[in-house]
């Protein structure tokens, strides 16, 4: 994605399948983080699309800075939604990374936006779609609970 410098949704799907296949075989933990920029439409509507682009670009830099090079990967899932795939990392690590990203984002010029984040850990019997669904449901719980927070999938 040119604006954020992150891989796109198609790359996410391909990468996720490969990582989960290896995780099943080698039995290592994988954590998926789903992130939504709260109030992004309002930012675009009130501040203009240039401000929205600044928010997206800044988040892309933050995401790249927050993950381990060569191990983890961040993706622009679509619009103002992002995914971060943590390889050989359990959910507690994902929560720490997510909360640090949320805090750092709140201290950046963000035009009254914030981050809602869902975290889910891969279980050996999960298909990729189930892991995505778990992270997505946790994300929507974060939004429903008032936004600007991190929720672990249950």
Secondary structure as UniProt FT lines:
FT   TURN            2..4
FT   HELIX           9..26
FT   STRAND          30..38
FT   HELIX           40..47
FT   HELIX           49..66
FT   TURN            69..71
FT   STRAND          73..78
FT   TURN            79..80
FT   STRAND          81..87
FT   HELIX           91..106
FT   TURN            111..112
FT   STRAND          114..121
FT   TURN            124..125
FT   HELIX           128..144
FT   TURN            145..146
FT   STRAND          150..152
//
